[in-house]
Every structure is written in structure tokens, then in C-alpha cells.
Amino acid sequence: MCSASLSLSHSQFASDNGQGLYGETDDKIVSFIGLGLVVGFTLFVILASALQGALDRRKEEKKAAQRRQLAGW
């Protein structure tokens, strides 16, 4: 079943003279997509780190408040 599906699918990929959904891709398009990936992953890491820092700060403040309450402050 799997080999039949693979042998029949290659003709679908060869249509449109090798052009993809976006059309003909050249070096400029590939470079912009690569740059977008680099910038996107960088922004994701920065935003995720900022979110984690904010959540850790909230957690530590909550723990400190519980310790103060147990100590009677």
C-alpha cells in the first residue's frame, strides 16, 4: 500500500515544470525566507525567555509571601 502510494505521488510533484506554490524561486526569495527563519527563531527565543523570567519572578514572589506569612510578618 505504501509503495503504491509513493510510486503514484511522484507525478504530482513533477507538474508545473518544477515550480512550487509560490512560483519560481530564485536566490533572493530563498535568502529572504532563510533570513525570516533566523529572525523568527531569534524573536521566539527572546519572547519565550522574557515570559519564563516573568513567570519565575511571580513564583518567587509568591513563595516569599508564603514564607513571610509562615514567619508571622
N, C-alpha and C positions, 0 to 999 in steps of 0.2 A: 504494500500500500504506500509506504513512504517513498520507495524508489520510483513508483509510478507517478506520484505527485511531483517529485523532483525532476523527473525526465520531461514532464509536460510543462513545468513552470519556466523553463529556460527560454522558451519562445516569447513569453510575455515580457521578459526583461530586455529582449533584443528589439522591441518595437521602437518607433520614433527615432531611428538612427542613433541610438545610444544617448539620447537626451533624457534627462530626468524630469521631475515635476516642475522644477524651476526653469528649465530650459537649458540652453547650452551654458556650461560653466567654464569660466576661464580662470586665470591665476588671481585676478582681482577679487572675484567672488569667493574663491577658496580662502584667500588671505583674510577677507572681512569676516567670514564665518569662523575661521580659526581665532582671530582677534576677539570676536564676540564670545567664543567659548572661554578664552583666557580671562577676559574681563568679567564674564558672568560667574565663573567659579570663584574668582577673587572676591567679588561682591558677596557671594553666598557665604564664603568663609568669614568675611568681616562681619556680616549681619548675624550669622549664627553665633559667632564668638561674643558679640555685644549682647545678644539675647541671653546666652548662657551666663555671662557675667552679671547681668541684671537679676536673673533668677537666683544665682548663688548669693548675691548680696541680700535679696529678700529672705532667703533661707537662713542666712547667718543672723540677720536682724531678728527674725522670729525666734531662733534659738537663744539669742542673747536676752530677749524679752522674757522667755520662759525661765531662763536661769535667774534673772533678776527677781521674777515673781517667786520662785522657789526660795531664794535667799531672803525674801521679805523686804525688798526695796520698793 
